[in-house]
C-alpha cells in the first residue's frame, strides 16, 4: 500500500497517473497555463478515461526550461487544485519548491512529486510535517536548464540506485514514513538514450526495500531517438514503454494518453492473469 493523504493505494496492479501540464512551454504541446477551467476540464476527462491519479505541474522541467517564479507557479496551480477538490483520486503536485509544497498540501494535494528528491532547503521538512502526504523521490543529474548537455555516468543503474537509496535514508531519518515513499529513476533527466534504455532494462533494481516505482517516459525525446517520430506521433511508442516498465516492476506509469494506456494495461493484465 502507498499512503497518499486520505487515500491508500494498492500497488498490486499497475496504476495510471495522468499528466496535467499547467505551463505555457510543455515539451509535449499540452500546456494549459492560460486557462484554469480548461485545465480542470482536461483533468476530469483524464479521470473519465481511467486515471488512478492526477499529476499537476505548474513549472516546466523539460530540458532547457527556465525556472518559474514562485508567484507564477502558485497562480497557475492553486485554482486548478481547488477546482479538482473532491475528484475522488489522489492529486499529485510536481514541484521542488517548499513554499509550493506547503500550499499544495494545504489545498488538498495527496502527493508531492519532486524532481530534486527533497534536496532543496526546507523541502524535506515541509513534506515531513504533513503526516500523510506521499512523496515521489526522483533522480536527476544536474538541473533542467542544463541536464541534457553532457550527462555522464560510469554505471548509470548503480549510480541512480545509490542516489535513490541515499534519499530514502534521508527521508526516513527526517520523519517521513516508509509507506509514504515512491521512487522514480528519472528517465530523460540528465540521461542519454543509452542511459534510459539501460535503466528500463534493469528497472526492477530501483525498487529499494520493495518501495513502489513510478516510470515516466510518455512522449519523451528518447522515443523520438528510437522511432524518429515528432512529439504528436509518439502514442504507440509511449504505450510500448509503459508496458515494458510495468513488466519490469513499475507500480505507476505517468502518461499523457490515459485511455489508450489503460486499454493496453487491461490487455496485459488479462494475459498476465493479474
C-alpha positions as CSV (number, residue, x, y, z in Angstrom):
1,X,0.0,0.0,0.0
2,X,1.1,3.6,-0.7
3,X,-0.3,6.2,1.6
4,X,-1.4,9.3,-0.2
5,X,-3.2,11.6,2.2
6,X,-6.6,10.3,2.9
7,X,-6.1,7.6,0.2
8,X,-4.4,4.3,0.4
9,X,-3.4,2.9,-3.0
10,X,-2.9,-0.8,-3.5
11,X,0.1,-1.2,-5.8
12,X,-0.6,-4.9,-6.6
13,X,-1.8,-3.8,-10.1
14,X,-0.3,-1.1,-12.3
15,X,-1.8,2.4,-11.8
16,X,-2.0,5.2,-14.3
17,X,-1.0,8.7,-13.4
18,X,-2.4,11.4,-15.7
19,X,-0.2,14.3,-16.6
20,X,-1.9,17.7,-16.3
21,X,0.5,20.4,-17.5
22,X,-0.2,23.9,-16.3
23,X,2.7,25.5,-18.1
24,X,2.9,27.6,-21.3
25,X,6.0,25.7,-22.5
26,X,5.3,22.0,-22.1
27,X,7.6,19.9,-24.4
28,X,4.5,17.9,-25.5
29,X,2.5,20.9,-26.5
30,X,-0.3,20.3,-24.0
31,X,0.4,23.2,-21.6
32,X,-2.8,24.8,-20.2
33,X,-1.3,27.7,-18.1
34,X,-3.6,30.3,-19.5
35,X,-6.9,28.8,-18.7
36,X,-7.6,27.1,-15.3
37,X,-11.1,26.0,-16.4
38,X,-9.7,24.2,-19.5
39,X,-7.1,22.5,-17.3
40,X,-9.8,21.3,-14.8
41,X,-11.9,20.0,-17.7
42,X,-8.9,18.2,-19.2
43,X,-8.1,16.6,-15.8
44,X,-11.7,15.4,-15.5
45,X,-11.5,13.9,-18.9
46,X,-8.5,12.0,-17.8
47,X,-10.4,10.7,-14.8
48,X,-13.2,9.6,-17.1
49,X,-10.6,7.8,-19.2
50,X,-9.5,5.8,-16.2
51,X,-6.7,7.7,-14.5
52,X,-5.9,6.5,-11.0
53,X,-4.0,9.7,-10.0
54,X,-3.6,13.2,-11.4
55,X,-0.2,14.9,-11.5
56,X,-0.4,18.7,-11.8
57,X,2.7,20.6,-12.8
58,X,2.9,24.4,-13.0
59,X,6.6,24.7,-13.8
60,X,8.2,23.1,-16.8
61,X,11.0,20.6,-16.1
62,X,11.8,19.9,-19.8
63,X,15.4,20.1,-20.9
64,X,16.4,23.7,-21.2
65,X,13.5,25.0,-19.2
66,X,13.8,28.4,-17.5
67,X,12.8,28.4,-13.8
68,X,9.3,29.7,-13.0
69,X,8.8,32.3,-10.2
70,X,7.1,31.2,-7.0
71,X,4.2,33.6,-7.6
72,X,3.6,32.4,-11.2
73,X,3.7,28.7,-10.1
74,X,1.2,29.3,-7.4
75,X,-1.1,31.3,-9.6
76,X,-1.2,28.5,-12.2
77,X,-1.5,25.7,-9.7
78,X,-3.9,26.7,-6.9
79,X,-7.1,27.5,-8.9
80,X,-6.8,24.1,-10.6
81,X,-6.1,22.3,-7.4
82,X,-9.1,23.9,-5.8
83,X,-11.3,23.2,-8.8
84,X,-10.5,19.5,-8.6
85,X,-11.2,19.2,-4.9
86,X,-13.2,16.0,-4.2
87,X,-12.5,14.5,-7.6
88,X,-12.1,11.1,-5.9
89,X,-8.5,10.2,-6.7
90,X,-5.1,11.4,-5.2
91,X,-3.8,14.6,-6.7
92,X,0.0,14.8,-7.0
93,X,1.8,18.2,-7.4
94,X,5.0,18.2,-9.4
95,X,7.2,20.8,-7.6
96,X,10.5,21.2,-5.9
97,X,9.8,24.5,-4.0
98,X,9.0,24.1,-0.3
99,X,6.6,27.0,-0.4
100,X,4.6,25.4,-3.3
101,X,4.6,22.0,-1.5
102,X,3.1,23.6,1.7
103,X,0.5,25.5,-0.3
104,X,-0.4,22.4,-2.4
105,X,-0.8,20.2,0.7
106,X,-3.0,22.9,2.4
107,X,-5.2,22.9,-0.8
108,X,-5.7,19.2,-0.8
109,X,-2.7,17.6,-2.6
110,X,-2.1,14.0,-1.6
111,X,1.4,13.6,-3.1
112,X,4.4,15.7,-3.9
113,X,6.4,14.7,-7.0
114,X,9.8,16.2,-6.6
115,X,12.4,16.1,-9.3
116,X,15.1,17.1,-6.8
117,X,14.1,14.3,-4.3
118,X,13.6,16.8,-1.4
119,X,17.2,18.2,-1.7
120,X,16.1,21.8,-1.8
121,X,16.4,23.6,1.6
122,X,13.3,23.1,3.6
123,X,11.6,20.6,1.2
124,X,12.1,17.5,3.4
125,X,10.9,19.3,6.5
126,X,7.8,20.6,4.7
127,X,6.8,17.2,3.5
128,X,7.6,15.5,6.8
129,X,5.4,18.0,8.6
130,X,2.4,16.5,6.6
131,X,1.8,13.2,8.4
132,X,0.1,11.5,5.4
133,X,1.1,13.1,2.1
134,X,3.1,10.8,-0.2
135,X,6.3,11.9,-1.9
136,X,7.9,10.7,-5.1
137,X,11.7,10.9,-4.9
138,X,13.2,11.3,-8.4
139,X,16.8,11.1,-9.7
140,X,18.1,13.9,-11.8
141,X,21.7,14.7,-12.9
142,X,22.1,18.5,-12.9
143,X,19.1,20.7,-13.4
144,X,16.5,21.1,-16.1
145,X,18.3,24.1,-17.8
146,X,21.5,22.2,-18.5
147,X,20.8,18.5,-17.6
148,X,20.9,17.2,-21.2
149,X,24.1,19.0,-22.3
150,X,26.6,16.3,-21.3
151,X,25.1,13.7,-19.0
152,X,27.7,11.1,-17.9
153,X,27.9,8.0,-15.7
154,X,30.3,5.2,-15.1
155,X,27.4,2.9,-14.2
156,X,24.0,4.6,-14.6
157,X,22.0,1.9,-12.9
158,X,24.3,1.6,-9.9
159,X,24.6,5.4,-9.5
160,X,20.9,6.1,-9.8
161,X,20.2,3.3,-7.4
162,X,22.7,4.6,-4.9
163,X,21.3,8.1,-5.1
164,X,17.7,6.8,-4.5
165,X,18.9,4.7,-1.6
166,X,20.5,7.8,0.0
167,X,17.4,9.9,-0.5
168,X,15.2,7.1,1.0
169,X,17.5,7.1,4.1
170,X,17.3,10.9,4.3
171,X,13.5,10.8,4.1
172,X,13.2,8.1,6.7
173,X,15.6,9.9,9.0
174,X,13.6,13.1,8.5
175,X,10.4,11.6,9.8
176,X,8.7,10.5,6.5
177,X,7.1,7.1,7.0
178,X,8.2,4.3,4.6
179,X,4.6,3.8,3.3
180,X,4.6,7.4,2.0
181,X,7.6,6.9,-0.3
182,X,7.6,6.3,-4.1
183,X,10.7,6.2,-6.3
184,X,11.4,7.4,-9.9
185,X,14.7,6.8,-11.7
186,X,14.1,9.9,-13.7
187,X,14.0,8.9,-17.4
188,X,15.3,11.8,-19.5
189,X,16.5,13.8,-16.6
190,X,20.3,14.1,-17.3
191,X,20.4,10.8,-19.3
192,X,21.3,9.9,-22.9
193,X,19.2,7.4,-24.8
194,X,21.5,4.6,-23.8
195,X,21.3,5.6,-20.2
196,X,17.5,5.5,-20.4
197,X,17.5,2.1,-22.1
198,X,19.8,0.6,-19.6
199,X,17.6,1.9,-16.7
200,X,14.5,0.4,-18.4
201,X,16.2,-3.0,-18.9
202,X,17.1,-3.1,-15.2
203,X,14.1,-1.2,-13.8
204,X,13.5,-3.7,-11.0
205,X,16.8,-2.8,-9.4
206,X,15.5,0.6,-8.4
207,X,12.8,-0.9,-6.1
208,X,14.8,-0.3,-3.0
209,X,13.5,-2.1,0.0
210,X,10.4,-3.0,-2.0
211,X,9.3,0.6,-2.4
212,X,6.9,1.2,-5.4
213,X,8.4,2.6,-8.6
214,X,7.0,5.3,-10.9
215,X,8.1,5.4,-14.5
216,X,7.5,8.4,-16.8
217,X,8.6,8.1,-20.4
218,X,5.4,9.3,-22.2
219,X,6.2,11.2,-25.4
220,X,9.8,11.9,-24.3
221,X,12.7,12.5,-26.7
222,X,14.1,9.1,-26.1
223,X,11.2,7.8,-28.1
224,X,11.9,10.2,-30.9
225,X,15.5,9.0,-30.9
226,X,14.2,5.4,-31.4
227,X,11.3,6.0,-33.8
228,X,12.1,9.3,-35.5
229,X,8.5,10.5,-34.7
230,X,7.6,14.0,-33.7
231,X,6.0,14.6,-30.3
232,X,2.5,14.3,-31.6
233,X,3.1,10.9,-33.1
234,X,4.6,9.0,-30.2
235,X,1.5,7.3,-28.9
236,X,2.4,3.8,-29.9
237,X,5.9,4.2,-28.5
238,X,4.6,5.7,-25.3
239,X,2.3,2.7,-24.8
240,X,5.1,0.3,-25.5
241,X,7.5,1.7,-22.9
242,X,4.6,1.9,-20.4
243,X,4.0,-1.8,-20.8
244,X,7.7,-2.6,-20.7
245,X,8.0,-0.6,-17.5
246,X,5.1,-2.4,-15.9
247,X,6.6,-5.8,-16.9
248,X,9.8,-4.8,-15.1
249,X,8.1,-3.7,-11.9
250,X,6.7,-0.2,-12.3
251,X,3.7,0.3,-9.9
252,X,2.7,3.6,-11.6
253,X,3.2,4.9,-15.1
254,X,2.9,8.6,-15.7
255,X,1.3,9.3,-19.1
256,X,-0.4,11.8,-21.3
257,X,-2.6,9.3,-23.1
258,X,-4.6,7.8,-20.4
259,X,-7.4,6.0,-22.2
260,X,-5.1,4.2,-24.6
261,X,-2.6,3.3,-21.9
262,X,-5.5,1.9,-19.7
263,X,-6.7,-0.2,-22.6
264,X,-3.2,-1.6,-23.2
265,X,-2.8,-2.4,-19.5
266,X,-6.2,-4.2,-19.4
267,X,-5.0,-6.5,-22.2
268,X,-1.7,-7.0,-20.4
269,X,-3.4,-7.8,-17.1
270,X,-5.7,-10.3,-18.9
271,X,-2.8,-12.1,-20.4
272,X,-0.7,-12.0,-17.3
273,X,-3.6,-13.0,-15.1
274,X,-3.1,-10.2,-12.6
